[in-house]
Amino acid sequence: MTPAKTPQTMKPATAAKKLGVLLDATPADFQQGTVSRTQLDELLATPPEWVVQLRLNGPHPRQIVASKLGVTISGLARGGVTEPLTTAEIQELLANRPEWLVRERATQAEVRREAARVKQLNEEKARKAAHLARQESQRAAAASN
C-alpha cells in the first residue's frame, strides 16, 4: 500500500503573491494559516469578494503597482514609491505624470526597444547560420556523389 498523499501547502505570502494581492490587506484567517494547492486553485477559479475587491481597488503589491504604471520595481524605488498603492492612487499618478514616472517609463520603453533589436539581430544570425549549414550540407552531398 502506498501512504496517503499529504496535500501540498504554501505560506500565506506565497498564496497572496499567486493571487496578485497584498498579504497585509488579506483577512486575518488567511494570513495566519497555510493554503493548500486545492484551496489556491479554488481561490483562483472562484475568488471570494475580498480577493475581487483587493484586485480591483488595492492596495496592490509592488509588482502590480509597477506593472500598472509601466515601470520596474526598481523604478518605483527610484521614484520614492515605497508603500503599496491603491488603484485610485495609481490612476492619480498616471493622470499627473510626475517627472520620475515619465523618466522611468521612457527608460522602460528604451529597454523594450533594445530587447526587440537584440532579438531581431539574434534571429537574423540564426537564419544566416542555418542557411550556411544547409549550403555546407548540400556541398558535402554533391561532393560525395
C-alpha positions, -999 to 999 in steps of 0.1 A, spaced: 0 0 0 12 35 -7 10 60 20 -17 87 17 -5 118 0 -4 149 21 -17 180 4 9 204 -9 7 236 11 22 270 9 27 300 31 1 328 30 27 351 15 32 328 -15 -5 323 -19 -11 361 -18 16 366 -44 0 340 -67 -34 357 -62 -19 391 -70 -30 407 -37 -11 423 -9 -8 399 21 -12 426 47 -46 435 32 -60 400 33 -82 387 61 -65 376 93 -75 339 89 -58 339 55 -27 355 69 -24 331 98 -30 297 82 -14 277 54 -30 274 20 -32 241 1 -28 238 -36 -65 229 -38 -76 259 -18 -54 282 -40 -70 267 -72 -104 273 -57 -95 309 -49 -82 314 -84 -113 298 -101 -140 314 -79 -124 342 -60 -142 354 -29 -153 390 -27 -123 401 -7 -99 389 -34 -120 406 -61 -120 439 -42 -83 437 -35 -76 431 -72 -98 460 -82 -91 486 -56 -59 476 -38 -38 482 -20 -16 465 -46 18 448 -41 48 464 -57 50 442 -87 13 450 -96 19 488 -90 50 487 -112 31 468 -139 1 492 -139 25 522 -141 46 507 -168 79 508 -148 101 484 -129 101 477 -92 135 495 -91 119 524 -109 93 527 -82 120 528 -56 139 555 -75 107 574 -77 102 572 -40 72 548 -40 79 525 -11 44 518 1 16 498 -16 -7 520 -37 -45 517 -43 -60 518 -77 -71 554 -72 -35 564 -62 -21 547 -93 -47 564 -115 -38 598 -100 -1 592 -107 -9 582 -143 -30 614 -147 -5 638 -131 26 621 -147 53 632 -122 88 637 -137 101 604 -122 73 584 -138 79 600 -172 116 592 -169 111 556 -158 85 549 -185 109 563 -211 137 541 -197 114 510 -199 104 519 -235 141 521 -244 148 488 -227 120 471 -246 132 486 -279 167 474 -273 155 439 -263 135 438 -296 165 449 -316 188 423 -300 161 396 -305 158 405 -342 196 405 -345 199 371 -330 171 357 -352 189 371 -383 222 355 -371 204 321 -366 188 323 -401 222 330 -416 238 301 -397 210 278 -407 214 289 -444 252 283 -443 247 249 -427 222 239 -454 247 251 -481 275 231 -465 253 201 -463 244 204 -499 281 208 -509 290 177 -489 262 157 -505 273 169 -540 309 161 -533 301 125 -522 282 118 -554 
